Amino acid sequence: MAAGEQLPPPDAVCDGGDLDCGSGLLLIIRSAMAKLGSGGHLLVKSRERSVREDLPAWCRMVGHDLLAETAADGGYTHYLLRKKRDDDALAQDLRTAREHVWQTRVRKSGAMRSSAAMRNHALTIGQPASFDVQDEAPSALELLLAAVGGALNTGLQWRLSQRGIEAPNLEIVVKGRLDNALYVLGVDDRGSPALAGLDVAVYTDADCGDDQLRAVLAETVERCPVTRSLTRGVAVHTTIRSV
């Protein structure tokens, strides 16, 4: 825009909190843009530093205009976008997101150990459920608990940031007990080797009341792909191929 020209008021506002562009912020922006007519203005609020570089690049790529970038309270930066054309790619992007398949490849890497590879990451997995505190690698069950805690931790961070709630310290402890641990070892056929339940404790200094914190946590659990997969019960389809 020309120097001194007054910025137009936004037609819509979306708050990305601490989300980066690769973690869903662009989908949120596209969804908001889809409701605007050509030339409509969208105000994007973000506290994630990487958005400062990624959002302008995305705008140039798809044809939207970034009119202004201004610092705001609470560590936020506000970006005013102008929709240059109808975003016909939104439906395809949303369909791609819905149909995305996550994949992990796991190979034997030693006695009672496996190596898992996913995207550009790798980790070592020990026994399915180990009772030895000296194991060289975490058990698969412990990694499942870590996945629950990790997904809830980052999900809670994001939703608190959306509401302008500061939480400098956030720790989640996940504990679980098997219905019958002996079933795993094959020495007892009673009960089940599944988790009997999970206890999730959240420790935080978030600057909000307990009722609000409980509400945000409940929404996080409800929308978490890991916790919902556990509570829903996921069918496991297996195949085996000789190589």
N, C-alpha and C positions, 0 to 999 in steps of 0.2 A: 504494500500500500504506500501511497505517497506520504512524505513526511508531513506531520501535522494533521493528517486525515483521521477523523474519529472512527474508532472501531465500532462495528455494528454489534448490537446485542445478540447473544446466542439464541438460536431457536431450540436448542436442546443442550443438556449437560450430562456428561458421564464421568464418574469418579473411578479411576483405575487403582487408587491406593498405591500399594507397593508392587503391583503386577508389572512385569516387563512385557515388551511386545511379543516375545516368544511364548509367554505363559498364558495367553488368552486375551490380552488387552486389545489386540487388533480385532479380534472377533467381536468384542464389546463395542468397539468404535464402529465397525462395519454395521452391526445391528442398529446402532443409533443413527448412523448415516442413512440407512435404508428407509427410515421413516421421514427423512427430509426431502424436500423437492430440490431440484438442481439449483445451485447457488445458495442453499441453506447453510447456516452457520452452526457449528458444533463446538462447544467448549469442553475440552478434555482436561481433567484434573489428575495429576500424577505426582507421586513422591519418589518414583524410581529414576535414578540418575541416567540409566542407559536409554530411557525414552527420549532424552534430549537429542541423541544422535539417531536413534532408530526411527522415531516418528517422522522427522523431516524426510528421511530417505524413503520411507513408505509412501508419504504424500507425493513425492516426485514420481515414484514408480507408477502409482495408480491414477494420478492426475488431479488429486485434490490440492488445494492451496493452504499453506500454513501462513496465516495472516499475522500472528503475534505469539510471542512467548514471554510470559511475565512471571516473576516470583510472587508467591502468595504465602499466607500464614500457614503454620503447621508443617513446614518443610515441603510444601506443595509448589509445583510449577504449573501454570495454566497455559494451555495451548488452544488458540482459536483457529479452527479449521473451516474452510469454505468448500462445500461440495461442488465439484466442477461438473460432474455428470452423474446420471443415475448409476448406482453401483450394481451392475448386473452380475458381477462376480460373487456377490454375497451369498446367494443361494448355493452356488457350487462350493464355496468355502465352508459354509455350514454343513453341507452334505458330506464333504471330505472329513470334517471334524467328527461328525457322528459315526462315520464308517471307518475311522482310523483304527488300525490293529497294532497294539503294542506287542513287541516280541523280545524274548530273552533266550539266548542259546547257552545251554549248560553242558559241560563236558567233564569227564573224569579227569582229575588232576593229581591223584595220589590215593593212598589208602584212606578210605572213608572221607574223601574230600572231593569237591567239584569246583569248577571254575565257571562262573556265569559272566556272559558278555551281553551288554545292551547298549546300543548306539555307540558312543565313544567311552563307555565306562566298563569296568570289570571288577569283580569281587570274588572272594573265595567263600565257599559254603561248607560247613562241617556236616555233622550227622543231622538227621531229621529233627531229633530232639535229644540233646546231649545232657547228661547229668554230671559231667566232669567239668569242674571250674578251670582246669588247666588245658582245655582244648585249644589248638592253634587257630581255629576258625570258628566264628559264630555258627550256631545251629540254624537250620532252615526255619525253625519255629521262632527263634530269636529275631531273625530277619523279618519275619511276618509282623512281630510286635513292633519292630523298628519302623516298618512301613506304615503301620497304623499311627504310631506317634509322630512320624515325620509328616505324613499327609495332614494330620490334624494340626500340627504346629504351624506349618506354612499356610494352611487354609485359614486358621484363626488369625495369624498375622495379617493376612490380606483383608479379611472382613473387619477387623478392628481398625485398620488403616483407612478403610472406606468410610468409616463413621467418625474419623478424626480422633480416634482413641489411641493414645500413646501407650506402648507396652515395651519399655526398654529391656525387660527380662521376661522370658517366657520359656518355661520348662514343662515337659509332659512326661509322666512316668506311666508306662503301660505294663500291667501284670496279668498273667494268664495261667490257668491251671488246666491240665488235661482231664477229661472225664475219667480215663483210666490209662495211666502212663505205662502200665504193664502190657496193655494191648499192643503198644508200639513194638515192644520187645518180643512179642509172640509167645509170651508165657501165660497169658490169660485172654480168653475170648469173650469175657463179659464187658458190657459197656461199649465205649467208643474211644478211639484215639484222638478225637477232635477236642478242641478247646471247650471247656464247660462254660466259659464266659471270660470277659475281659474287664479289668478294673482300670479306668483311665483317670489319673489325677493331674490336674492342671495347676501349676504354680506360676503366678504372674503378679506384677505390680502395675497392671493396667489401670489408668486413671478413669475408672468408671465404677458404678455400683455393681454389686454381686448379681442383681437381677438382670441387668443388661448384659453382663458377662455370660451368664447362664444362657440367655437367649441367643447370643452370638455363637456360643459353643454348640448349642442344639442345632442351629442352622448349619454350622460347619460339619457336624456329624452327619446330618441329613444329606448334604450335598457332596460328601467325601466318597470317591470311588472305592476306596479300600474298605471303610467301615460298612458301606452299603453292600458291598460284595459279600462280606462276612454275614451280615444279618439276613440278606436275601437268600443265600445259599446258591452257589454257582455250580452248574453241571460241568463235570470234567469228562471230556471225550478224549480217549487215548488211542493211538495207533502205534504200531511197531514195524520197523523196516530193517531188514538185514543189509549190512553194508560191508 
